[in-house]
Amino acid sequence: MLELIGVSHSGPIVPNKSSCWSRMTGSIASGLILKDISCEVHSGEVMAILGSKGSGKKALIDVMGHRVSQGSTRGQILLNDVPLTLRLFQEQCGFVSKTTQHIDGLSVRQTLSYISQMTIRGNGSLKRGRVKQVLADLALTSVAKRDVMDLNVSERKRLAIGIQMIRDPLLLILDDPTKDLDPLNTYFVVSILSNHAKKYQRIVVLTMDKPRSDIFPFLDRVTYLCLGDVVYTGSTRMMIDYFRGIGFPCPELENPLMYYLCLSTVDRRSRDRFIESSAQIAALVDKFKVEGHEYRKYIGPPTQIPVNIPLTAYGRASSCKVMTSLISRQFMSAFTLRRLFIRILVLPMFCALLYCFIAPQLDNTQNSFQSRSGLLFNVLSAITFIAPAITAYTFASHRNRFYEESSRLALYRGPVFIITQIIANLPINLLTVWSAGTVVYLCSQLRYDDYWLERWSIFCAILWAIYAFTEQHTIAVMCFVKSPFMAAVTTIYCLSFLLVLGSTTLRSMLAAPDWLYYINFGNIYYWSGWTLHFNEFQDNEALVRTPFMAENSTVEVCLANIVPGKCVFLNGNHFLDQRLKEVKDIPEWSLIYWKNFAFIYIFVIAFYLFNTIVYMIPLTASLKSKFRD
């Protein structure tokens, strides 16, 4: 039995609508939203909480589900005479929001299978049997192999219910499960919930805005709210007798659920009607406080159906099983044509189009010094712009599921989520970046000598490090910004500033002030630009422009470094001396070179660790509300 005793809640009157200044100063308008709510519902019953907008029904289920992030709550909520704490709710109960973000790329069966792997302790046959049973109970067997993005509204609603139902919770709370459904599917969904409650002797609590008459037989209990007060709570079948007894009989052929909902709603069409309806509702509230005890406590005839032991009683899956399921889910969600194209082909195709067909190939003339430096800058820019867009698109659904499964179900924490995301995305990211790097290196005819294979490997490794850095930067921003588009734009703006500041292409570090030079020590683009330029220019014999060339050489000889447009740089080392500080006399493959290369990966590893901390820190109430469905 679920029992609420004297539950009252105070909080923001219009949540999530206050200004930033109001939240900072604490001057948010607040008031009493729920007023001394007492009701109960037993196993095998479905209770509907009805009321107009502003009645408090959403606040009531949020209080029951421990989803209230602002305000204070008084009273008791008991499940089988035990206080319903947050931990108990996470272990034994489920909550279905109005809209649930599914992970596109997964089928219906895969979605339920991964949830079963993370929530149910037991062998594989038990989990497969549970998935099969839930598919049958929710009439989803025929669409079990269909991608979740191809489902209609009713099927998506039932899948959202199945995600919570898969672990067999004792109490299932649903926030308006019939929203946006037509009458036939509304009847279908409510009948499924009623059958689930009676078949397994579970408790179902749901809210509705416009209850239809055909669902009346499926509702065992109903609670009418108006401005936070209880107008009636108790058996649905005794409701008509109660209101008839106090002088409000339901007219013949009228929908009793809707009729008494209108009776419990303040009429705001005029001032006189507002005063009259408010006085009438206040009288109904006072009347029920005096005479409604027997209706609230009424229990129907006992059922002979035995109560099944819920799967939640056997405990949860191990942490290792949760991690492997997360890795598999994130990896498998990428295997759709659209996602494969975006994640694997967009960056290589862009590089092939730009560097193989549009940009001219590099030559060994004097102009190629700036061209080579500009090409390295363009490659870094391409990754800086494309990687955040790809990450924001592919990570958004996983981020939303993380908030659902971590804060509401407590299946795993932020560090586990980030680690599994890194492991699952590593093969695809490596394939994408190394393919793009190979296209750029070969099409642009970058440095080709006896060590070209090592240079190509270092070139691609640096590009992958930049890709991983931008990816993790986007993920960090998406912890606080809900919109994937805004998160990608924010990352691009931030990293573009670092790129221009430290890439050494647009501005010579030799002429930069000391403070700017030392600031760039904390800029991954500085170390990437340094290593890429060193890899391309240091001791590059193809770029030598000195008068000591052989007579049969086809390279133009520079008599001095003063010929405008021809002999600005004598060789690659001279170019580096003009762009970077403290680079003279550093030999190729030296310890300094490998040290600077290692610095790039230190930034990547640091951002990995940073995100594990960011996603572990509890969010403020205002930020949590952004990610509510």
GULUM-813548 format. One line per field, with one value per residue (C-alpha): residue in one letter; chain; x, y, z. Coordinates in steps of 0.001 Angstrom, whole numbers, plus 500000, padded with zeros to 6 digits. Each point is the difference from the previous one (the first is absolute). Layout:
BEGIN
aa (a;...)
ch (A;...)
x (X;...)
y (Y;...)
z (Z;...)
//
This chain:
BEGIN
aa (m;l;e;l;i;g;v;s;h;s;g;p;i;v;p;n;k;s;s;c;w;s;r;m;t;g;s;i;a;s;g;l;i;l;k;d;i;s;c;e;v;h;s;g;e;v;m;a;i;l;g;s;k;g;s;g;k;k;a;l;i;d;v;m;g;h;r;v;s;q;g;s;t;r;g;q;i;l;l;n;d;v;p;l;t;l;r;l;f;q;e;q;c;g;f;v;s;k;t;t;q;h;i;d;g;l;s;v;r;q;t;l;s;y;i;s;q;m;t;i;r;g;n;g;s;l;k;r;g;r;v;k;q;v;l;a;d;l;a;l;t;s;v;a;k;r;d;v;m;d;l;n;v;s;e;r;k;r;l;a;i;g;i;q;m;i;r;d;p;l;l;l;i;l;d;d;p;t;k;d;l;d;p;l;n;t;y;f;v;v;s;i;l;s;n;h;a;k;k;y;q;r;i;v;v;l;t;m;d;k;p;r;s;d;i;f;p;f;l;d;r;v;t;y;l;c;l;g;d;v;v;y;t;g;s;t;r;m;m;i;d;y;f;r;g;i;g;f;p;c;p;e;l;e;n;p;l;m;y;y;l;c;l;s;t;v;d;r;r;s;r;d;r;f;i;e;s;s;a;q;i;a;a;l;v;d;k;f;k;v;e;g;h;e;y;r;k;y;i;g;p;p;t;q;i;p;v;n;i;p;l;t;a;y;g;r;a;s;s;c;k;v;m;t;s;l;i;s;r;q;f;m;s;a;f;t;l;r;r;l;f;i;r;i;l;v;l;p;m;f;c;a;l;l;y;c;f;i;a;p;q;l;d;n;t;q;n;s;f;q;s;r;s;g;l;l;f;n;v;l;s;a;i;t;f;i;a;p;a;i;t;a;y;t;f;a;s;h;r;n;r;f;y;e;e;s;s;r;l;a;l;y;r;g;p;v;f;i;i;t;q;i;i;a;n;l;p;i;n;l;l;t;v;w;s;a;g;t;v;v;y;l;c;s;q;l;r;y;d;d;y;w;l;e;r;w;s;i;f;c;a;i;l;w;a;i;y;a;f;t;e;q;h;t;i;a;v;m;c;f;v;k;s;p;f;m;a;a;v;t;t;i;y;c;l;s;f;l;l;v;l;g;s;t;t;l;r;s;m;l;a;a;p;d;w;l;y;y;i;n;f;g;n;i;y;y;w;s;g;w;t;l;h;f;n;e;f;q;d;n;e;a;l;v;r;t;p;f;m;a;e;n;s;t;v;e;v;c;l;a;n;i;v;p;g;k;c;v;f;l;n;g;n;h;f;l;d;q;r;l;k;e;v;k;d;i;p;e;w;s;l;i;y;w;k;n;f;a;f;i;y;i;f;v;i;a;f;y;l;f;n;t;i;v;y;m;i;p;l;t;a;s;l;k;s;k;f;r;d)
ch (A;A;A;A;A;A;A;A;A;A;A;A;A;A;A;A;A;A;A;A;A;A;A;A;A;A;A;A;A;A;A;A;A;A;A;A;A;A;A;A;A;A;A;A;A;A;A;A;A;A;A;A;A;A;A;A;A;A;A;A;A;A;A;A;A;A;A;A;A;A;A;A;A;A;A;A;A;A;A;A;A;A;A;A;A;A;A;A;A;A;A;A;A;A;A;A;A;A;A;A;A;A;A;A;A;A;A;A;A;A;A;A;A;A;A;A;A;A;A;A;A;A;A;A;A;A;A;A;A;A;A;A;A;A;A;A;A;A;A;A;A;A;A;A;A;A;A;A;A;A;A;A;A;A;A;A;A;A;A;A;A;A;A;A;A;A;A;A;A;A;A;A;A;A;A;A;A;A;A;A;A;A;A;A;A;A;A;A;A;A;A;A;A;A;A;A;A;A;A;A;A;A;A;A;A;A;A;A;A;A;A;A;A;A;A;A;A;A;A;A;A;A;A;A;A;A;A;A;A;A;A;A;A;A;A;A;A;A;A;A;A;A;A;A;A;A;A;A;A;A;A;A;A;A;A;A;A;A;A;A;A;A;A;A;A;A;A;A;A;A;A;A;A;A;A;A;A;A;A;A;A;A;A;A;A;A;A;A;A;A;A;A;A;A;A;A;A;A;A;A;A;A;A;A;A;A;A;A;A;A;A;A;A;A;A;A;A;A;A;A;A;A;A;A;A;A;A;A;A;A;A;A;A;A;A;A;A;A;A;A;A;A;A;A;A;A;A;A;A;A;A;A;A;A;A;A;A;A;A;A;A;A;A;A;A;A;A;A;A;A;A;A;A;A;A;A;A;A;A;A;A;A;A;A;A;A;A;A;A;A;A;A;A;A;A;A;A;A;A;A;A;A;A;A;A;A;A;A;A;A;A;A;A;A;A;A;A;A;A;A;A;A;A;A;A;A;A;A;A;A;A;A;A;A;A;A;A;A;A;A;A;A;A;A;A;A;A;A;A;A;A;A;A;A;A;A;A;A;A;A;A;A;A;A;A;A;A;A;A;A;A;A;A;A;A;A;A;A;A;A;A;A;A;A;A;A;A;A;A;A;A;A;A;A;A;A;A;A;A;A;A;A;A;A;A;A;A;A;A;A;A;A;A;A;A;A;A;A;A;A;A;A;A;A;A;A;A;A;A;A;A;A;A;A;A;A;A;A;A;A;A;A;A;A;A;A;A;A;A;A;A;A;A;A;A;A;A;A;A;A;A;A;A;A;A;A;A;A;A;A;A;A;A;A;A;A;A;A;A;A;A;A;A;A;A;A;A;A;A;A;A;A;A;A;A;A;A;A;A;A;A;A;A;A;A;A;A;A;A;A;A;A;A;A;A;A;A;A;A;A;A;A;A;A;A;A;A;A;A)
x (500000;501114;498764;500391;499358;499744;502366;500570;502498;501210;501976;500171;496538;501192;503031;502757;498614;501914;502817;503681;500132;497056;501724;503253;498379;497498;497017;498004;496256;499003;496931;498109;499408;498687;497856;499654;499604;498928;499158;500809;500098;500369;501714;498122;498450;500331;499549;499521;500890;497769;499910;500214;503210;501473;498107;503198;499777;503435;501487;498388;501542;503332;499911;499089;502827;502601;500409;499447;503160;498692;497862;499190;497745;498230;498000;500513;500087;499930;500433;498852;500276;503651;501022;500455;503519;501878;502069;496923;498268;503007;500190;496315;498073;499873;499096;498921;500193;497784;502734;502961;503136;500793;503378;499621;501851;498630;497025;497142;501318;503551;498754;498211;502811;502655;497768;499452;503752;500576;497110;499273;502244;499811;500995;499463;496906;498233;500729;499004;496784;499246;500589;497730;497285;500099;499859;496902;498345;500500;499061;503438;500952;499138;502357;502769;502570;499007;502252;498649;500042;497525;497339;496745;498912;498106;502846;502523;497779;499746;503746;500581;497697;501842;503371;498703;497863;502896;501334;496536;499592;497548;498796;499791;499294;499124;499774;497112;500683;497146;501305;499813;498204;496767;496971;500728;503615;499020;497639;502705;502725;497773;498669;503590;500878;496884;500791;503583;498839;497532;502105;503093;498300;501962;499042;499495;499548;499447;498908;497646;498743;496828;498752;497593;496976;501238;502942;497731;499925;503810;500451;499628;500662;499928;501316;498646;502206;499294;502642;501822;496929;498307;496428;499575;502225;498843;498258;498836;496794;499128;500779;496602;498208;502076;499303;496332;499792;501325;497706;502007;498602;501537;497491;498950;502127;502702;503633;500351;503761;499778;496917;501593;503278;498089;498353;503498;501251;499890;497972;502113;497721;498867;500602;496600;500404;503495;498740;496992;501989;502788;497503;498341;503288;501074;496737;500641;503495;498727;497188;502361;502273;497009;498197;502590;501950;498000;500255;503769;500458;497619;501471;498184;499300;503169;501574;501225;502942;503304;502508;503054;503406;501312;503264;501314;500070;502886;502268;501664;502478;503701;502053;502004;496796;498770;503267;500057;496352;500679;502967;498018;496995;502060;501947;496985;498001;502504;499171;497303;500554;499479;502253;502691;500063;500234;502548;502268;499656;499287;503509;501904;497650;500422;503782;499942;497825;502109;503536;499677;497758;499913;503255;503086;502714;503083;503140;503578;499900;500484;496231;499574;501369;496867;497848;501215;499531;496541;499070;500896;497860;497095;500112;499894;497154;498011;500174;499197;496823;498831;500749;497714;497118;500374;500370;497000;497820;501006;500461;496716;497785;502608;500343;496225;499906;502884;497984;497046;502000;502391;497856;496678;501081;503505;501313;503424;501895;501625;503518;498621;498016;503026;502337;497562;499410;503749;500429;496970;500942;503739;499963;497657;501893;503328;498619;498491;502980;502701;498048;499678;503669;501103;497934;501507;503575;499918;497840;501914;503365;501381;503563;501056;503463;501575;498020;496649;498212;501024;499050;496621;499354;500881;497860;496935;500646;500001;496771;498384;501125;498377;496832;499870;500611;497213;497700;500575;499654;496580;498984;501004;497901;497029;500014;498591;498445;497021;499847;502515;500207;500864;502530;501749;500029;501370;502813;500875;500194;502216;502362;500228;501455;502599;500743;500690;501999;502310;500185;503115;498589;498191;502476;503706;500904;503338;498358;497402;500335;501339;496684;498264;502809;499774;496194;500171;501752;496483;498628;499820;500002;503413;501596;498133;501061;503600;500221;498278;502216;503142;498942;499563;502800;502946;502910;497680;502471;497256;499600;503658;500526;503751;502611;501694;497538;501355;500171;497562;497383;496573;499439;500446;503190;499774;503117;498878;497005;498867;498302;496338;497553;502731;502449;498260;501113;503231;498786;497571;502169;500092;496199;499693;502423;497666;496854;501015;502163;502833;499829;503471;502488;497402;500770;497325;498557;501580;498743;498551;497960;498517;499417;497922;498142;499223;498635;497172;498784;500361;497282;497762;500443;499431;496686;498974;500591;498308;496810;499876;499953;497544;497454;500387;499263;496301;498304;498144;496209;499774;502304;498233;496710;501465;500422;496553;497927)
y (500000;503534;502528;503775;501606;503787;500759;503717;501601;503562;501075;502331;500901;500137;497658;500410;503372;502278;502211;499312;502976;498627;496636;501659;502267;497416;502235;497337;500250;496958;498784;496985;497639;496902;500341;497077;497245;496605;497060;496351;497351;496238;497307;499047;503478;502884;503488;503048;503463;502517;503766;503058;501846;501344;497534;498386;496557;500309;501200;497080;497283;501860;499911;496322;499284;502138;502169;503315;502076;503215;500767;498096;497013;498886;496889;496279;497791;496310;496911;496947;502052;500850;503609;500348;501413;500924;496824;497812;501722;499466;496329;499020;502576;501506;503377;500636;503608;501591;499587;497659;500390;496728;499197;499930;497233;497360;497769;499585;496633;501342;502948;497707;497420;502525;501304;496437;499382;503058;499573;496285;497599;496523;497829;500778;497826;501876;503350;498814;498601;503288;501958;497634;500305;503821;500125;497812;501933;503322;498624;500838;496522;500875;503010;498419;500297;503509;502987;502118;503088;498290;499436;501934;502014;497151;497531;502476;500517;496262;499581;502723;498078;496768;501530;500464;496852;497731;499839;499288;502951;499803;503531;501524;503741;501461;503668;500298;496791;500771;503389;500460;496664;499498;498488;496449;500032;501773;497125;497521;501435;500337;496452;498708;501771;498641;496474;500350;501145;497138;497270;500647;501718;503221;503631;502418;503748;502278;503524;501045;503277;498898;496582;498278;498006;496755;499770;500295;496189;499823;502571;498502;503250;503674;503127;503426;502992;503709;502579;497427;498827;496590;500214;496229;496927;496431;497269;500975;498015;501707;503434;500345;499038;502472;502990;499025;499894;503569;501394;499675;497032;499262;500570;496967;499233;502316;498958;499924;500421;503151;501315;499938;501312;503069;500207;500068;502756;503729;501906;502966;501321;502917;501448;498935;496451;499833;501005;497657;496960;500613;500096;496829;498126;501171;498565;496689;499805;500631;497503;497233;500654;499313;497189;498534;497736;496849;500616;500522;496834;497851;496701;497928;496269;497966;498382;496416;500814;499263;502809;499250;500738;502999;499658;502982;497791;497996;503045;501848;499025;500220;503080;498011;498958;503588;501202;497350;500708;503736;499430;497644;502338;503046;498046;498307;503233;501271;497275;501708;501380;503596;499760;498044;502642;502842;498412;498240;501664;503714;501009;497849;501088;503660;499620;498113;502639;502882;498677;497630;502017;503650;500982;499916;497484;501195;500590;500826;503694;502855;500460;496512;501069;501975;497514;497093;501953;501080;496432;498832;502820;499043;496373;501001;502400;497321;497661;502858;500796;496520;497959;502057;499728;496212;499587;502186;498061;496522;500647;501809;496920;498194;503090;500102;496302;500531;502510;497612;496932;501656;502472;498138;496354;500329;497337;501596;503225;502579;498469;496671;501801;501965;496993;497828;502824;500288;496244;499668;502957;499326;497564;502170;503202;498412;498726;503383;502188;497740;499669;503774;500487;497537;501803;503355;498723;498241;502428;503066;498321;500912;499098;496773;498641;496911;500534;500808;497122;501263;503563;498859;498081;503033;502248;497746;499491;503766;500400;497265;501701;503263;498106;498305;503335;501780;497033;500085;503789;499659;497298;502262;502858;497660;499286;503518;500855;497932;501067;498011;502883;502557;497618;499537;503745;500741;497485;501356;503560;499032;497781;502372;502598;497505;498927;503536;500773;497006;498371;502090;500464;503324;501521;499388;498984;501727;503427;499188;501576;497790;499788;498667;497555;498563;499924;497751;497373;499136;499859;496652;501746;501518;496603;498503;502840;499794;496255;500092;502824;498331;496736;501706;502598;498921;498864;499673;499764;500654;503538;501071;503369;500639;500699;496691;497955;497795;501519;497506;500630;501134;501985;503766;501223;502957;502140;501805;500124;503402;499321;501080;497207;497410;499566;500885;496726;498172;496593;498267;500646;503704;500031;498379;502540;502761;498379;498355;500885;497822;497647;500638;497143;497445;496809;497784;497210;501630;499654;503529;499007;496948;501988;502565;497204;498421;503324;499726;496744;501365;502520;497213;497835;503033;500723;496364;500320;503389;498599;497113;502612;502329;497234;498912;503421;500388;502624;502948;499975;502488;497859;496753;501454;500511;496282;499014;498315)
z (500000;499186;502555;500162;503380;500316;497110;499395;497654;499568;496966;496983;498783;496386;499922;497391;498888;502326;498810;500610;502374;502010;500393;501060;502565;501230;499246;498151;500639;502057;501785;501355;497074;501820;503127;502394;497386;501353;497767;499497;497292;500325;497965;496857;499720;497578;501440;497791;501293;498239;500060;497801;499241;503241;502162;501316;498406;498385;503295;501824;497830;500075;503797;499940;497547;501841;496912;501771;499863;501560;503042;503181;500652;503175;500791;499501;496905;500922;497829;501949;503217;499219;499237;496240;499931;496843;500141;500494;497098;497726;500921;500079;497964;496519;498520;496400;498812;497368;497423;500179;497888;498266;498461;496249;498260;502376;499358;502464;501135;500399;502057;502448;499990;501025;502808;501216;499961;502196;502438;500500;501899;498520;497086;496333;499613;502805;498345;496536;501417;501732;496788;498090;502657;500043;496196;500123;502839;498173;496565;498602;498748;496395;500040;502095;497177;498938;500685;502848;497756;497633;502667;500116;503039;501662;499527;501392;503059;500578;499569;502623;502338;499188;500917;503554;500027;498986;503569;501462;502427;502892;499287;496520;499707;496611;499076;497522;498015;497585;498848;496198;499587;498077;501820;498851;501152;503232;500761;498968;502257;503082;499528;499804;503262;501700;498823;501248;503458;500430;498380;502115;502994;499532;500727;497107;500521;497014;499167;497210;498621;498199;501147;497633;501079;498418;502419;503057;500586;500093;502787;503475;501845;499141;501715;499030;500800;499822;500885;502139;501967;499816;498754;499984;500277;500185;498066;496526;500387;503287;498569;498348;503238;502002;497781;499697;503764;500366;497321;496776;498060;496622;497172;498015;496907;501317;500440;503808;499897;497905;501762;503447;498534;498810;503421;501564;497685;500733;497404;498832;497279;502168;503431;501330;498726;501469;503457;499809;498799;502513;502871;498727;499717;503468;501345;498183;501479;503515;499448;499002;502980;502244;498162;497626;502333;499226;496248;500194;502054;497978;498810;497402;500293;500575;496963;499848;497734;501790;500173;497857;501455;498031;498096;501936;503106;498528;499878;497163;497340;500842;499166;497445;498227;499963;498454;497273;499172;499743;497691;497811;499863;499060;497381;498402;499814;497417;497486;497983;496511;501104;503037;498188;497305;502520;502303;497504;496610;500524;501065;497422;497187;500923;499987;496697;498361;501289;499712;497022;497669;501123;501705;497736;500764;501815;498005;500909;499131;502446;500359;501422;503394;500797;498104;502103;503218;498868;499122;503512;501419;497710;501090;503655;499210;498173;502989;502396;498061;498973;503151;502332;497523;499708;503766;500818;497562;501149;503727;500765;500371;502122;502212;500584;500808;502424;502032;499996;501023;502448;501931;499911;499921;501505;497609;499592;500606;497763;499941;498757;497325;498726;500080;498046;497540;499381;499506;497699;497791;499809;497012;497915;500768;499128;496693;499156;500853;498597;496749;499765;500933;497339;497360;500953;500159;496642;498006;501171;499487;503376;500876;498341;500833;501511;503230;498370;501744;503434;499026;498722;503237;502129;497792;500396;503731;500589;498032;502078;503217;498849;499052;503416;501736;498123;500589;503745;500046;498341;502470;502893;498603;499493;503723;500460;496608;498888;496351;497886;497524;502684;501553;496644;499307;503473;499543;496550;501313;502948;498043;497041;502344;501231;496434;498805;503133;499982;496573;498996;496477;500268;502423;500499;503522;499460;500006;502666;503456;502730;501857;496879;499378;503489;499987;496951;502086;501186;496450;498216;496628;500719;500581;497042;497713;501254;499394;496606;498754;501338;498394;496632;499853;502157;497765;496999;497105;497431;501343;499915;498216;500378;497337;500812;497929;497229;496544;498505;502719;498810;503209;499635;501703;502370;499935;503135;502250;498759;496664;500379;499267;499466;502823;503241;501619;499249;501206;502349;503058;499152;499762;503450;501452;498826;501407;503268;502980;501224;497018;498548;500097;501129;498032;498504;502172;503054;503561;499823;496942;501715;503188;498107;498256;503387;501298;497460;501510;503512;499080;498669;503087;502233;498270;500395;503746;500074;498476;502442;502762;498235;499469;503620;501537;500952;497855;501454;500006;497123;497832;500882;498825;496512;499479;501214;497335)
//
